[in-house]
Amino acid sequence: MTGITPEAFVLGMSAIGAACTGLAAIGVGIGQGFAAGKAVEGVARQPEAQGDLIKVMVLGMAITETMGIFSLIVSIVLLFANPLVGMLS
């Protein structure tokens, strides 16, 4: 690593870390799609339970979405307000 400064190394690794947290968005999308599909199946089987199923589905999607929001925040911090660069000095 003769040509890489420590700051460049930290910024590069932070970019890779931010990209990895972007994978969490894929998981959130898959999870929410799966939950919505199962809720539709449940309503198709028991239409009288639609209210209960929708409530549980919306609550589950809200909890799932928090992971996506947290990963977005981590990505933004790593890319634009990186606390690790300040530790190098």
Summary of the structure (lengths in Angstrom):
residues: 89
radius of gyration: 20.1
end to end distance: 19.0
largest distance: 68.6
contacts: 217
relative contact order: 0.17
helix: 88%
strand: 0%
